[in-house]
Amino acid sequence: MTTSFNPTPKQIREARTLASKLGVPFIERKRASLNELFSELHQEKACIVTKQEWRYEDIQGHVFFFHPNMSILRIKHLIKGMPDSFIQSSGMEQGDHILDCTLGMGADAIVSSFVVGEQGRVVGLESEPAIAAIVQHGLKTYDSKRKPVNEAMRRIEVVQADYDSYLRESPDCSYDIVCFDPMFRQTVKESAAMQALKPLANPAPLNKWAVKEALRVARKAVLLKERVVSGEFERLGFQVVKEASNYAWGIIKPREGAW
């Protein structure tokens, strides 16, 4: 854990706090390059607090930082009355409570937060501590220059937890919609954001037990985003309802789940 060059006292405090949270040492940057730090400390990755953002970098050149990505355009389209495949597939409405079990970059959570509004609730689970910390900070501080997007980001509750444990401890029917967007085995090569996220993300496939628990927790629907050719929809019992060029949404409604 380190900072950019010439850090402010605020950056140093944030870096020390984050180092403690992640259980890693804080290293003063001084004038050393990242490659020099990697060589000196025999490490291959680092989290860095800069004036603009928190980010992750590794020795292979992967860089991950928060950005709302396509959520800005998706919200713009929704404001204009245009459809969104996730919102249409889920039947999401204002006031709904949403559990995003695989927060990742947070795009679906941001769009969900915009749709459910102030009376709704969006909880995003992220199992990987570095991703959770970077995205949580970004959701609270990033300025998109668009009030509806900023307000949607600020309302999201980030929980650093794996969905197996969280679902097991959640009461019956405690959310309206539960959604999963696990890391694809093969990410879209054109997506720079996903390629940057992949080295940090949890690669574990969704398991049937988690789907069963999600059906217990959800009042309205459980959603899965995957590639149609992956076979995951068939394996886990989801019905494909929306297809795009690179992925599709599948759904199970609690009363339909054969669990």
C-alpha positions in Angstrom: 0.0 0.0 0.0 1.5 3.3 -1.0 0.7 6.8 -2.4 1.5 8.8 -5.5 4.4 11.1 -5.5 4.3 14.2 -3.1 1.2 12.9 -1.2 -1.0 15.2 0.9 -1.6 14.4 4.6 -5.1 13.3 3.5 -3.6 10.8 1.1 -1.2 9.4 3.7 -4.1 9.0 6.2 -6.2 7.2 3.6 -3.4 5.0 2.6 -2.6 4.0 6.1 -6.2 3.3 6.9 -6.7 1.2 3.8 -3.4 -0.7 4.5 -4.8 -1.6 7.9 -8.1 -2.6 6.4 -6.5 -4.8 3.8 -3.9 -6.2 6.2 -1.0 -5.1 4.1 2.0 -2.8 5.0 2.0 0.9 4.2 5.2 1.8 2.3 6.3 5.5 1.8 6.6 6.2 -1.9 9.4 8.8 -1.7 10.8 9.0 -5.2 10.7 5.3 -6.1 8.8 4.1 -9.2 6.4 1.2 -8.7 8.8 -1.1 -10.5 11.5 -0.1 -8.1 9.2 -0.8 -5.2 8.2 -4.2 -6.6 11.9 -5.1 -7.0 13.0 -3.9 -3.6 10.1 -5.5 -1.7 9.8 -8.6 -3.8 6.2 -7.9 -4.5 4.1 -7.9 -7.7 1.1 -5.7 -6.9 0.1 -2.6 -5.0 -2.8 -0.4 -4.1 -2.1 3.3 -4.5 -3.9 6.3 -3.1 -3.6 9.3 -5.5 -5.2 12.7 -5.4 -7.8 11.6 -8.0 -8.6 8.0 -7.0 -7.6 4.8 -5.3 -6.2 2.2 -7.7 -4.6 -1.2 -8.1 -1.5 -1.9 -10.3 0.6 -5.0 -10.7 3.9 -5.9 -12.3 2.2 -7.1 -15.4 0.8 -3.7 -16.1 -2.8 -4.3 -15.1 -4.4 -1.1 -13.7 -7.8 -1.1 -11.9 -9.7 2.0 -10.6 -13.3 3.0 -10.3 -15.3 4.4 -13.1 -19.1 4.3 -13.6 -18.5 3.1 -17.2 -21.7 2.3 -19.2 -24.0 3.1 -16.2 -23.9 6.8 -17.2 -25.2 6.1 -20.7 -27.7 3.5 -19.5 -29.2 6.0 -17.0 -29.3 8.6 -19.8 -31.3 6.2 -21.9 -33.6 5.4 -19.1 -34.3 9.1 -18.5 -35.2 9.3 -22.2 -37.6 6.4 -21.8 -35.4 3.9 -23.6 -35.3 0.2 -22.4 -32.5 -1.4 -20.4 -32.1 -5.2 -20.7 -31.3 -5.7 -17.0 -34.2 -3.6 -15.8 -36.6 -5.2 -18.2 -35.5 -8.7 -17.4 -35.8 -8.2 -13.6 -39.1 -6.3 -13.5 -37.3 -3.8 -11.2 -39.5 -1.0 -9.9 -39.2 2.1 -7.8 -38.9 1.2 -4.1 -37.5 -2.3 -4.7 -34.7 -3.7 -2.6 -31.9 -5.2 -4.7 -29.0 -7.5 -3.7 -26.2 -7.5 -6.3 -24.1 -10.5 -5.3 -21.2 -9.7 -7.6 -20.6 -6.0 -7.4 -17.4 -5.8 -9.5 -17.3 -2.4 -11.3 -20.7 -1.5 -9.9 -22.5 -0.6 -13.2 -25.6 -2.7 -12.6 -25.8 -1.6 -9.0 -25.7 2.1 -10.1 -28.4 1.6 -12.7 -30.5 -0.3 -10.1 -30.0 2.5 -7.5 -31.3 5.0 -10.1 -34.3 2.9 -10.8 -35.3 2.0 -7.2 -34.8 5.6 -6.1 -34.6 7.0 -2.6 -37.3 4.7 -1.3 -35.5 1.6 -2.5 -32.2 0.0 -1.4 -29.2 -1.5 -3.3 -26.7 -3.7 -1.5 -23.6 -4.7 -3.5 -21.5 -7.7 -2.3 -17.9 -8.0 -3.3 -15.8 -10.9 -2.0 -12.4 -9.4 -3.0 -11.2 -6.8 -0.4 -9.2 -4.6 -2.8 -12.1 -4.3 -5.3 -14.6 -3.7 -2.5 -12.5 -0.9 -1.1 -11.7 0.8 -4.4 -15.3 0.6 -5.7 -16.8 1.8 -2.4 -14.5 4.8 -2.3 -15.3 5.6 -5.9 -19.0 5.3 -5.4 -18.8 7.9 -2.6 -16.4 10.3 -4.2 -16.6 10.1 -8.0 -18.1 13.1 -9.7 -19.9 12.1 -12.9 -21.1 15.7 -13.5 -24.6 14.3 -13.6 -26.7 14.7 -10.5 -28.9 11.5 -11.0 -25.8 9.4 -11.5 -24.0 10.8 -8.4 -27.1 10.4 -6.2 -27.5 6.8 -7.4 -23.9 6.0 -6.6 -24.0 7.6 -3.1 -27.0 5.4 -2.1 -25.3 2.1 -2.8 -24.3 0.0 0.2 -21.1 -1.9 -0.4 -20.5 -5.0 1.7 -17.2 -6.9 1.5 -18.5 -10.5 1.7 -18.9 -13.6 -0.3 -22.4 -14.2 -1.4 -22.6 -17.7 0.0 -22.1 -16.4 3.6 -24.3 -13.4 3.1 -27.2 -15.3 1.5 -27.1 -17.9 4.2 -27.5 -15.2 6.9 -30.2 -13.3 5.1 -33.9 -13.7 6.2 -36.5 -15.2 3.8 -37.8 -12.7 1.3 -35.6 -9.9 2.5 -34.9 -8.5 -1.0 -37.1 -8.1 -4.1 -34.4 -9.1 -6.6 -31.1 -10.9 -6.3 -28.7 -10.8 -9.2 -25.5 -12.5 -10.1 -22.9 -11.4 -12.7 -19.9 -13.8 -12.2 -16.7 -13.2 -14.0 -17.0 -14.8 -17.4 -14.4 -17.6 -18.1 -13.5 -15.6 -21.2 -13.9 -11.8 -20.8 -14.8 -9.6 -23.7 -11.4 -8.6 -25.1 -12.7 -5.3 -26.3 -13.7 -4.4 -22.7 -10.6 -2.7 -21.1 -12.4 -2.3 -17.8 -13.1 -6.1 -17.6 -9.6 -7.0 -18.6 -8.3 -4.8 -15.8 -10.7 -6.3 -13.3 -10.0 -9.9 -14.1 -6.7 -10.3 -12.3 -8.4 -9.2 -9.0 -11.8 -10.8 -9.4 -13.0 -14.0 -7.9 -13.1 -16.6 -10.7 -15.3 -19.1 -8.9 -18.4 -20.1 -10.9 -21.9 -19.7 -9.5 -23.0 -22.8 -7.5 -26.5 -24.4 -7.2 -26.5 -23.9 -3.5 -26.2 -20.1 -3.8 -29.0 -20.1 -6.4 -31.2 -22.0 -4.0 -30.5 -19.5 -1.2 -31.1 -16.6 -3.5 -34.5 -18.0 -4.3 -35.3 -18.1 -0.6 -34.1 -14.5 -0.1 -35.8 -13.0 -3.3 -39.4 -12.0 -3.3 -39.7 -11.3 -7.1 -36.8 -12.8 -9.1 -33.2 -14.1 -9.3 -31.2 -12.9 -12.3 -28.0 -14.3 -13.8 -25.8 -12.6 -16.5 -23.8 -15.1 -18.5 -22.8 -16.1 -22.0 -25.5 -18.2 -23.7 -22.9 -20.7 -25.0 -21.4 -21.2 -21.5 -24.1 -23.7 -20.5 -24.5 -22.0 -17.1 -28.2 -21.1 -17.7 -29.1 -24.8 -18.3 -26.8 -26.1 -15.5 -28.4 -23.7 -12.9 -32.0 -23.7 -14.1 -32.3 -20.2 -15.5 -34.6 -19.2 -18.4 -32.9 -16.9 -20.9 -35.1 -13.8 -21.3 -32.8 -11.2 -22.9 -29.9 -11.8 -25.3 -27.2 -9.4 -26.4 -24.2 -10.0 -28.7 -21.8 -10.9 -25.8 -24.1 -12.0 -23.0 -27.6 -12.7 -21.9 -29.8 -12.4 -18.8 -31.5 -15.5 -17.3 -34.2 -15.5 -14.7 -35.8 -17.7 -12.1 -38.9 -16.5 -10.2 -39.1 -18.0 -6.6 -42.4 -19.7 -7.3 -41.0 -21.3 -10.4 -37.7 -22.6 -8.8 -37.7 -26.4 -8.6 -35.5 -26.4 -5.5 
